[in-house]
Amino acid sequence: MGQLDGRVAVITGAGRGIGREHALLFAREGASVVVNDLARAQEVVDEITAAGGRAVANHDSVSTPEGGERIVAAAVDAFGSLEILIN
């Protein structure tokens, strides 16, 4: 049982670097993760799901209100809620 079981997290810039590491850690701890990145989101999602976690990719930009709304909507649509945001 992980510390984040049942939680839903959005992690922006999660295609590489620190964002990627956050996404992998949160998934290992039981969170369902929206991996947001303009280019590499699906690669991280594939890694999470291969390890038995739950994740979806999102490629919207955080630079506009509309992009932010679509990122939040991706979490709610896929997992029913949103409790954690790492930006």
C-alpha positions as CSV (number, residue, x, y, z in Angstrom):
1,M,0.0,0.0,0.0
2,G,1.4,3.4,-1.0
3,Q,1.1,6.7,0.7
4,L,-0.9,8.1,-2.3
5,D,-3.3,5.3,-2.9
6,G,-6.6,6.6,-4.3
7,R,-5.2,10.1,-5.0
8,V,-5.1,11.7,-8.5
9,A,-2.1,13.8,-9.4
10,V,-1.4,16.1,-12.4
11,I,2.3,16.6,-13.0
12,T,3.2,19.2,-15.6
13,G,6.5,19.0,-17.4
14,A,6.6,15.3,-16.6
15,G,8.2,14.1,-19.8
16,R,11.7,14.3,-18.5
17,G,13.9,15.5,-15.6
18,I,12.4,16.2,-12.2
19,G,8.8,16.2,-13.5
20,R,9.3,12.6,-14.9
21,E,10.8,11.5,-11.6
22,H,7.8,13.0,-9.7
23,A,5.4,11.2,-12.0
24,L,7.2,7.8,-11.5
25,L,7.4,8.3,-7.7
26,F,3.8,9.3,-7.3
27,A,2.7,6.3,-9.4
28,R,4.8,4.0,-7.3
29,E,3.1,5.4,-4.2
30,G,-0.3,4.6,-5.7
31,A,-1.5,7.8,-7.3
32,S,-3.2,7.9,-10.6
33,V,-1.2,10.3,-12.7
34,V,-1.9,12.7,-15.5
35,V,1.5,13.1,-17.2
36,N,1.5,16.5,-18.9
37,D,4.3,17.2,-21.4
38,L,4.3,18.7,-24.8
39,A,6.4,16.0,-26.3
40,R,7.2,13.0,-24.1
41,A,4.1,12.3,-22.0
42,Q,3.2,9.0,-23.6
43,E,6.7,7.6,-22.9
44,V,6.3,8.2,-19.2
45,V,2.7,6.8,-19.2
46,D,4.0,3.6,-20.9
47,E,6.6,3.2,-18.2
48,I,4.1,3.8,-15.4
49,T,1.5,1.4,-16.8
50,A,4.2,-1.3,-17.6
51,A,4.9,-1.2,-13.8
52,G,1.2,-1.7,-13.0
53,G,0.3,1.9,-12.3
54,R,-2.4,4.1,-13.7
55,A,-1.6,7.1,-15.9
56,V,-2.8,9.1,-18.9
57,A,-0.9,11.4,-21.2
58,N,-1.8,15.0,-21.7
59,H,-0.1,17.3,-24.2
60,D,-1.8,20.7,-23.4
61,S,0.2,23.8,-22.7
62,V,0.1,25.3,-19.2
63,S,0.8,28.7,-20.7
64,T,-2.9,29.4,-21.4
65,P,-6.0,29.2,-19.2
66,E,-7.6,26.9,-21.8
67,G,-4.7,24.5,-21.6
68,G,-4.9,24.5,-17.8
69,E,-8.6,23.7,-17.9
70,R,-8.0,20.8,-20.3
71,I,-5.3,19.4,-18.1
72,V,-7.6,19.5,-15.1
73,A,-10.4,18.0,-17.2
74,A,-8.1,15.2,-18.3
75,A,-7.7,14.2,-14.6
76,V,-11.4,14.4,-13.8
77,D,-12.4,12.5,-17.0
78,A,-9.9,9.7,-16.6
79,F,-9.9,9.3,-12.8
80,G,-12.9,11.2,-11.4
81,S,-11.1,13.8,-9.3
82,L,-7.9,15.8,-8.8
83,E,-6.2,16.1,-5.4
84,I,-2.5,16.9,-6.3
85,L,-0.9,19.4,-8.7
86,I,2.8,19.5,-9.3
87,N,3.7,22.3,-11.6
